[in-house]
Amino acid sequence: NVVTVTTSAIPVTSITLSISKTMEVGNSIKANVTLAPSDATNKTVTYKSSDTTIATVDSTGTVKALKPGTFTLTATASSGKTATATITVYEALVTVTSLTTSKVTSSGVTLTWN
């Protein structure tokens, strides 16, 4: 006797996207997605940046910040369900070391640093 069992596909019914809302130019961060139900049969997710001049995203969900601005990251599950996040990329802050003052007067000061 042979018994054939056929299972039907279990589609993703919801997707949530978790990622920092700000990034510094030059940095990379990975988006985290959660799919429901957890036993979905096809858990493939694709990612897209609304402006690839500001930030790019690869097939694993790693976002690379390229220049200051705001873009939308979209994660799409195989079932077509989507989740989005708006991310602002800012210019790297400058680290100042060895700050010294000179020519201190009542109207100003000269600052020198490395």
Secondary structure by P-SEA (a helix, b strand, c coil): cbbbbbbcccccccccccccccccccbbbbbbbbbccccccccbbbbbbccccccccccccbbbbccbbbbbbbbbcccccbbbbbbbbbcbbbbbcccccccccccbbbbbcc
